[in-house]
Amino acid sequence: MEIKLWREILNPYTLAVNEIIVKFNHVIKEYKDRGEYSPIEQVTGRVKKISSILEKAKKKNVDLDDIEDKIEDIAGIRIICQFVEDIDKVVELIKGRSDMEIKSCKDYIKNKKPSGYRSFHIIVYYNVETISGTKRIKVEIQIRTMSMNFWATIEHSLQYKYKGNIPPHISERLKSASDAIIQLDAEMSAIRDDIMDAQISNNIMGSLIADILTNIQQLYSLANKREVMKIQDEFYKIYETGDIEKLEKFHKELDIIAESYRAQKL
């Protein structure tokens, strides 16, 4: 197949990956803007390299004319979660979307592979708009925790190095590491509420500070510089205490002050 034809085939997949990454990143932003914990920690994606597609087609005895029908992970999205419990939430989130249609699911978390691999895989149909019209393609979405992703990344590198024939002694160590990761995820789940509370507090604090600094910056063009300096000094004193309630009170009072100055300028 000519390189030009490969590009024509893969371009819609690149578009799909880019669009889906943007959409899931927006999900993260929506949660944070509400001051809520996001079950999605990070989103990445890729389109399979031509060499990898050819290798998989050869391995599965797939004709090149059938690759789009029979190879389902040409476009791949990886969603990283902090906790195992988040994975089910993300799965339900995907199932509830109108822009993605579920084709199949494989739960390698409850039913891990013999190698120790654990992840939740979803194949979805996704429509992209191209200059030739709408194209419906398949996208594989992998959902896993950070620790599962670390293990899978290492295992993938070893598979590449040993061309799929990892020595038995290394395979055994990988299986032991997989068991350790199960334990690690369980320990993190046990203190999940405390971790989530801390992260939500940090998000709220960050949003408050950003809003306060924006208001102070705007006041420099609206009010007397000396008065703004006093407000700024008061902010720094409250900020050093780390007291969210005091910051929230200061934020509300500053909003009133800023609004009164804006009204005077009209």
ABEGO torsion letter per residue (X at the ends): XBAAAAAAAAAAAAAAAAAAAAAAAAAAAAAAAAGBBBABABBBBBBBBAAAAAAAAAAAGBBAAAAAAABAAABBBBBBBABAAAAAAAAAAAAABAABBBABBBBAAABBBAAGBBBBBBBBBBBBBBAAEBBBBBBBBBBBBAAAAAAAAAAAAAAAAAGGBBBAAAAAAAAAAAAAAAAAAAAAAAAAAAAAAAAAAAAAAAAAAAAAAAAAAAAAAABBAAAAAAAAAAAAAAAAAGBAAAAAAAAAAAAAAAAAAAAAAX
